[in-house]
Amino acid sequence: MRVCFVTTSFIRSADDYYARFVYEQAKSLRYADPPIDVIVVAPHAPGLASEESIDGLQIQRVRYFWPTRLQRLAYQHEGLFETLRRSRLSMVQLPLLLLALLVRLWNVSRHTQVVHAQWVPTAAIAIVVGWFRRIPVVVSVRGADLNTARNSRIGRWITRFIVRHVRYVVTVSDEFRDLLESEIGSPRAVAALYNGVDVEQFYPRDRATCRNTLGLREERPFALYVGGLIQRKGVATLIDALAHDALAGHALDVYIAGEGPELHALKALASTRGVDGRVHFLGKVPKDRVHWWICAADTLVLPSFSEGRPNVVLEALASGTPVIATSVNGTAELITDGENGLLFTPGDVEGLATCLKSLLTNPALAQTLAAGGPETIANRGLLWSTHGRRLSAIYLEILRTQ
């Protein structure tokens, strides 16, 4: 079988973390029986090849604006929907991007059995190609597209129209599946197909060894954040919590791994709060070192205001690193408070500070949470191999019922 992914974002290299979950989903189809060939149609960016192969996946990238250095819609830290709200130029580029994706998808889909669109906007062009070529279309709804649709009457109408004209809808969480059925009114089959984790890379390691590998002081506890430096991720809450009275007298550092437009504001906030000597900005951490940082940390903190089904939480759980996260969206489906992590309300600085203090002062709790992470991954089958086999079963079901 041959499947064509069409997406508004994709990894730019094997080491990239931008929209890596789409790459992992495509790669997971090699676990199908028999393995499924995947070709990916994605936007171009300066410095990228128009055609390349990454880990056995065929990638075709489309240019959508000239000169290419002015392509501003894809590969922004905020994501497609936030970029559209911030940039007038990106609004001009959106129809050009969709048209370019449509033309390339038409050309490469000739011998394809299924078209799999990532996010609702690309599903619109997939429907057109699928209708003319008589190819079934699957759409993955990942969070930002659904949250945008819920806040707009036009967005709800467009989303409802699209899900009525695809053969299958896949969401990353139970919450998004339920919202599609209750608020959008999807008449199509909707399956919650959870992201997985690569347990060959993310598994419990000796913390002291990891810290030595990274050149860190073994005795100094620290909390780790991994992700984009954008407002939605709530990193400011973590810095404010570090300065909160609840943590007065407790030795704790914060390491922040990631890039984004909030970097300078976050550095200024750390200085204003008087904790700039304890907040360390790592920039972009290479893929082959992220697991060392996660295993070296006393806790991974994800203070987001909204999420889909965050891979970094899965990676921390698999690594046996205690997780502190906000009780939002798919995160709350992964974390059971007090069993495999701690939850707090988005933006609640005191709540986060209290969670951090609990881990610092209660070693038994930390051990319980550390043990609960790998158990969660194993018991729920949250592996990319499982994901790939389930997704291939959906494709086969669609083809059998055509």
C-alpha positions as CSV (number, residue, x, y, z in Angstrom):
1,M,0.0,0.0,0.0
2,R,1.1,3.6,-0.7
3,V,-0.1,6.5,1.4
4,C,0.4,10.2,0.8
5,F,0.6,12.6,3.7
6,V,-0.1,16.2,3.1
7,T,0.8,18.7,5.8
8,T,1.5,22.3,6.5
9,S,4.5,21.4,8.6
10,F,7.1,18.7,8.8
11,I,10.6,18.1,10.2
12,R,13.2,19.9,8.2
13,S,16.0,17.4,9.0
14,A,16.3,14.1,10.9
15,D,17.3,16.1,14.0
16,D,14.5,18.6,13.8
17,Y,11.7,18.6,16.4
18,Y,9.3,20.9,14.5
19,A,6.1,18.9,14.0
20,R,8.0,15.8,14.7
21,F,4.8,13.9,15.7
22,V,3.8,14.0,12.0
23,Y,7.1,12.4,11.0
24,E,6.8,9.8,13.8
25,Q,3.3,9.0,12.6
26,A,4.5,8.5,9.0
27,K,7.5,6.5,10.1
28,S,5.3,4.3,12.4
29,L,3.6,2.8,9.3
30,R,6.7,0.7,8.7
31,Y,5.4,-1.5,11.6
32,A,2.3,-2.4,9.5
33,D,2.1,-5.8,8.0
34,P,3.1,-5.5,5.3
35,P,4.9,-2.1,5.7
36,I,3.3,0.9,4.1
37,D,5.2,3.2,1.8
38,V,4.7,6.9,2.6
39,I,5.3,10.0,0.6
40,V,5.0,13.4,2.3
41,V,3.9,16.6,0.6
42,A,5.0,19.6,2.8
43,P,5.9,23.3,2.5
44,H,9.4,24.4,1.4
45,A,11.6,26.6,3.5
46,P,14.9,28.4,2.6
47,G,17.8,25.9,2.6
48,L,15.7,22.8,2.2
49,A,15.8,20.5,-0.8
50,S,12.7,20.3,-2.9
51,E,12.9,16.5,-2.8
52,E,14.7,14.3,-0.3
53,S,14.4,11.1,1.7
54,I,14.5,11.1,5.5
55,D,14.5,7.7,7.2
56,G,12.9,6.0,4.2
57,L,10.2,8.6,3.9
58,Q,9.9,10.4,0.5
59,I,9.6,14.2,1.1
60,Q,8.3,16.6,-1.5
61,R,8.4,20.2,-0.5
62,V,6.5,23.0,-2.4
63,R,7.6,26.6,-2.8
64,Y,4.7,28.9,-2.3
65,F,6.1,32.4,-2.4
66,W,9.0,34.2,-4.2
67,P,11.6,35.1,-3.2
68,T,11.7,32.0,-1.0
69,R,13.3,34.0,1.9
70,L,9.9,35.7,2.3
71,Q,8.0,32.4,2.9
72,R,6.7,33.2,6.4
73,L,3.7,30.9,6.8
74,A,5.3,27.5,7.7
75,Y,7.9,26.5,10.3
76,Q,7.2,29.4,12.6
77,H,7.4,28.8,16.4
78,E,3.8,29.8,17.0
79,G,2.4,27.3,14.5
80,L,0.2,28.0,11.4
81,F,-3.0,29.4,13.1
82,E,-1.2,31.8,15.5
83,T,1.0,32.9,12.6
84,L,-2.1,33.8,10.6
85,R,-3.3,35.9,13.4
86,R,0.0,37.8,13.7
87,S,1.1,38.3,10.1
88,R,-0.7,40.0,7.2
89,L,1.8,38.5,4.8
90,S,1.0,35.0,6.0
91,M,-2.7,35.7,5.2
92,V,-1.7,36.4,1.6
93,Q,0.5,33.3,1.5
94,L,-2.1,30.9,2.8
95,P,-4.1,30.4,-0.4
96,L,-0.8,30.2,-2.4
97,L,0.5,27.5,0.0
98,L,-2.8,25.5,-0.3
99,L,-2.7,25.8,-4.1
100,A,0.9,24.7,-4.3
101,L,0.2,21.7,-2.0
102,L,-2.8,20.8,-4.1
103,V,-0.9,20.8,-7.4
104,R,1.9,18.7,-5.9
105,L,-0.5,16.3,-4.2
106,W,-2.3,15.8,-7.5
107,N,0.9,14.9,-9.2
108,V,2.2,12.4,-6.6
109,S,-1.1,10.8,-5.7
110,R,-1.6,9.0,-9.0
111,H,-0.6,5.6,-7.5
112,T,-1.7,6.2,-4.0
113,Q,-4.4,4.3,-2.1
114,V,-5.0,6.7,0.7
115,V,-4.4,10.4,1.3
116,H,-3.9,11.4,4.9
117,A,-4.2,15.1,5.6
118,Q,-2.7,16.6,8.7
119,W,-4.9,19.3,10.2
120,V,-8.1,20.6,8.8
121,P,-6.8,23.2,6.2
122,T,-4.9,20.5,4.2
123,A,-7.9,18.3,4.4
124,A,-9.7,20.8,2.2
125,I,-7.3,20.3,-0.7
126,A,-7.1,16.5,0.0
127,I,-10.8,16.3,-0.5
128,V,-10.5,17.9,-4.0
129,V,-7.8,15.5,-5.1
130,G,-9.5,12.6,-3.5
131,W,-12.8,13.3,-5.2
132,F,-11.3,13.5,-8.7
133,R,-8.9,10.6,-8.2
134,R,-11.4,8.4,-6.3
135,I,-9.0,8.1,-3.4
136,P,-10.3,8.0,0.2
137,V,-9.1,10.8,2.5
138,V,-8.3,10.6,6.2
139,V,-7.7,13.7,8.4
140,S,-5.8,14.0,11.6
141,V,-7.2,16.7,13.9
142,R,-4.5,17.7,16.3
143,G,-5.7,20.5,18.5
144,A,-4.9,23.9,17.1
145,D,-7.3,23.5,14.2
146,L,-10.1,22.3,16.5
147,N,-9.6,25.0,19.1
148,T,-9.6,27.6,16.3
149,A,-12.8,26.2,14.9
150,R,-14.6,26.2,18.3
151,N,-14.0,29.9,18.6
152,S,-15.4,30.8,15.2
153,R,-18.8,30.2,13.7
154,I,-17.2,30.2,10.2
155,G,-14.5,27.9,11.6
156,R,-17.1,25.4,12.9
157,W,-18.9,25.5,9.6
158,I,-15.7,24.8,7.6
159,T,-14.6,22.0,9.9
160,R,-18.1,20.4,9.8
161,F,-18.1,20.6,6.0
162,I,-14.6,19.0,5.8
163,V,-15.2,16.2,8.2
164,R,-18.4,15.3,6.3
165,H,-16.4,14.8,3.1
166,V,-13.5,12.7,4.4
167,R,-13.7,9.0,5.0
168,Y,-12.2,8.9,8.5
169,V,-11.3,11.4,11.2
170,V,-8.4,10.7,13.6
171,T,-7.8,12.8,16.8
172,V,-4.9,12.7,19.2
173,S,-7.1,12.6,22.3
174,D,-10.4,11.4,23.7
175,E,-11.4,15.0,24.4
176,F,-10.9,16.2,20.8
177,R,-12.9,13.1,19.6
178,D,-15.7,14.0,21.9
179,L,-15.6,17.7,20.9
180,L,-15.8,16.8,17.2
181,E,-18.8,14.6,17.9
182,S,-20.6,17.0,20.3
183,E,-19.7,20.5,19.1
184,I,-18.9,20.0,15.4
185,G,-21.3,17.2,14.8
186,S,-19.0,14.9,12.8
187,P,-21.1,12.3,10.9
188,R,-18.0,10.3,10.1
189,A,-16.2,7.7,12.2
190,V,-13.9,9.4,14.6
191,A,-11.0,7.5,16.3
192,A,-8.8,8.7,19.1
193,L,-5.4,7.5,17.9
194,Y,-2.8,8.4,20.5
195,N,0.7,9.6,19.9
196,G,3.4,7.1,20.9
197,V,7.0,7.3,22.2
198,D,10.2,5.6,21.0
199,V,11.2,3.5,24.0
200,E,14.5,2.6,22.4
201,Q,15.5,6.2,23.0
202,F,13.4,7.2,26.0
203,Y,13.8,4.8,29.0
204,P,14.9,5.1,32.6
205,R,18.6,5.9,32.9
206,D,20.9,6.6,35.9
207,R,20.5,10.2,36.8
208,A,24.1,10.7,38.0
209,T,25.4,9.2,34.7
210,C,23.2,11.5,32.7
211,R,24.3,14.6,34.6
212,N,28.0,13.6,34.2
213,T,27.4,13.2,30.5
214,L,26.0,16.8,30.4
215,G,28.6,18.3,32.7
216,L,26.1,19.1,35.4
217,R,26.5,19.2,39.2
218,E,25.1,16.0,40.5
219,E,23.7,17.4,43.8
220,R,21.9,20.4,42.4
221,P,18.2,19.6,41.7
222,F,16.6,21.1,38.6
223,A,13.3,21.3,36.7
224,L,13.3,21.0,32.9
225,Y,11.1,22.5,30.2
226,V,11.4,21.3,26.6
227,G,9.4,23.0,23.9
228,G,8.7,26.3,22.0
229,L,9.2,29.6,23.7
230,I,5.7,30.9,22.9
231,Q,3.0,32.4,25.1
232,R,0.7,29.4,24.9
233,K,3.3,27.2,26.5
234,G,3.2,29.2,29.7
235,V,7.0,29.2,30.4
236,A,6.6,32.5,32.3
237,T,4.5,30.6,34.9
238,L,7.5,28.3,35.6
239,I,9.9,31.3,36.1
240,D,7.4,33.0,38.4
241,A,7.0,29.8,40.4
242,L,10.7,29.5,40.9
243,A,10.6,33.0,42.6
244,H,7.5,32.1,44.7
245,D,7.7,32.2,48.5
246,A,6.8,28.5,48.6
247,L,10.2,27.7,47.2
248,A,12.2,30.1,49.4
249,G,15.2,28.3,50.9
250,H,15.0,25.4,48.5
251,A,17.9,24.9,46.1
252,L,16.3,24.5,42.6
253,D,17.4,25.5,39.1
254,V,15.3,25.6,35.9
255,Y,16.7,24.6,32.5
256,I,14.7,25.7,29.5
257,A,15.4,23.8,26.2
258,G,13.8,25.5,23.1
259,E,13.6,28.5,20.9
260,G,11.0,31.1,20.1
261,P,9.8,34.7,20.1
262,E,9.4,34.8,23.9
263,L,13.1,34.2,24.7
264,H,14.1,37.8,25.4
265,A,10.9,38.4,27.5
266,L,11.5,35.3,29.5
267,K,15.1,36.3,30.2
268,A,13.9,39.7,31.3
269,L,11.3,38.1,33.6
270,A,13.9,35.9,35.2
271,S,16.0,39.0,35.9
272,T,13.1,41.0,37.2
273,R,12.2,38.1,39.6
274,G,15.8,37.8,40.8
275,V,16.2,34.2,39.6
276,D,18.3,34.8,36.4
277,G,21.2,33.0,38.0
278,R,19.0,29.9,38.4
279,V,17.3,29.9,35.0
280,H,19.4,28.5,32.2
281,F,18.4,28.8,28.6
282,L,19.8,25.9,26.5
283,G,18.5,27.0,23.1
284,K,17.7,24.2,20.7
285,V,18.9,20.8,22.1
286,P,19.9,18.2,19.5
287,K,17.6,15.3,19.2
288,D,20.2,12.8,20.3
289,R,20.7,14.7,23.6
290,V,17.1,15.4,24.6
291,H,16.8,12.0,26.4
292,W,20.0,12.8,28.4
293,W,18.4,16.0,29.7
294,I,15.1,14.4,30.5
295,C,16.7,11.6,32.5
296,A,19.0,14.1,34.2
297,A,16.2,16.3,35.5
298,D,14.4,15.9,38.8
299,T,11.2,16.8,37.0
300,L,9.9,17.8,33.6
301,V,7.5,20.7,33.8
302,L,4.9,21.5,31.0
303,P,3.0,24.7,32.1
304,S,0.9,25.0,28.8
305,F,-2.4,26.8,28.5
306,S,-3.5,24.3,25.8
307,E,-2.1,21.1,24.3
308,G,-2.9,18.2,22.0
309,R,-1.2,15.1,23.3
310,P,2.3,16.3,24.1
311,N,5.1,14.1,23.1
312,V,7.5,15.5,25.7
313,V,5.2,14.2,28.4
314,L,5.2,10.8,26.9
315,E,9.0,10.9,26.6
316,A,9.4,11.9,30.3
317,L,6.9,9.2,31.4
318,A,8.9,6.6,29.5
319,S,12.1,7.9,30.9
320,G,10.9,7.6,34.5
321,T,11.2,11.3,35.1
322,P,8.4,12.8,37.3
323,V,6.1,15.1,35.4
324,I,4.4,18.3,36.6
325,A,1.9,19.7,34.0
326,T,-1.2,21.7,33.6
327,S,-4.5,19.8,33.6
328,V,-5.4,20.6,30.0
329,N,-6.6,18.6,27.0
330,G,-4.7,15.5,26.2
331,T,-2.2,16.1,29.0
332,A,-4.9,15.4,31.6
333,E,-5.6,12.1,29.9
334,L,-2.0,11.0,30.3
335,I,-1.4,12.2,33.9
336,T,-3.3,10.9,37.0
337,D,-2.5,13.3,39.7
338,G,-0.3,11.7,42.4
339,E,0.2,8.5,40.5
340,N,2.3,9.2,37.5
341,G,2.6,13.0,37.8
342,L,1.3,16.1,39.4
343,L,-1.3,18.5,37.8
344,F,-2.0,22.2,38.4
345,T,-4.3,24.8,36.8
346,P,-2.8,26.8,33.9
347,G,-1.3,30.0,35.0
348,D,-1.4,29.1,38.7
349,V,2.0,30.1,39.9
350,E,1.4,29.1,43.5
351,G,0.0,25.7,42.4
352,L,3.1,25.0,40.4
353,A,5.4,26.2,43.2
354,T,3.6,23.8,45.6
355,C,4.0,20.9,43.2
356,L,7.8,21.6,42.8
357,K,8.1,21.8,46.6
358,S,6.3,18.5,47.0
359,L,8.9,16.8,44.8
360,L,11.8,18.5,46.6
361,T,10.7,17.6,50.1
362,N,9.0,14.2,49.5
363,P,11.4,11.6,48.0
364,A,8.8,8.8,48.3
365,L,6.4,10.8,46.1
366,A,9.2,11.4,43.6
367,Q,9.9,7.7,43.5
368,T,6.2,6.8,43.1
369,L,5.8,9.2,40.1
370,A,9.1,8.0,38.5
371,A,7.9,4.4,38.7
372,G,4.4,5.3,37.4
373,G,5.6,6.8,34.2
374,P,7.0,3.6,32.4
375,E,4.0,1.7,33.8
376,T,1.7,4.1,32.1
377,I,3.4,3.7,28.7
378,A,3.5,-0.1,29.0
379,N,-0.1,-0.5,30.3
380,R,-1.7,1.8,27.7
381,G,0.5,0.7,24.8
382,L,1.6,4.2,24.0
383,L,4.2,3.2,21.5
384,W,4.7,4.4,17.9
385,S,4.7,0.7,16.8
386,T,1.2,0.3,18.2
387,H,0.1,3.5,16.6
388,G,1.3,2.4,13.2
389,R,-0.5,-0.9,13.3
390,R,-3.7,0.8,14.4
391,L,-3.5,3.4,11.7
392,S,-2.8,0.8,9.0
393,A,-5.9,-1.1,10.2
394,I,-7.9,2.1,9.7
395,Y,-6.6,2.4,6.1
396,L,-7.4,-1.3,5.4
397,E,-10.9,-0.9,6.8
398,I,-11.5,2.1,4.5
399,L,-10.3,0.3,1.5
400,R,-12.5,-2.8,2.2
401,T,-15.6,-0.7,2.5
402,Q,-15.1,1.4,-0.6
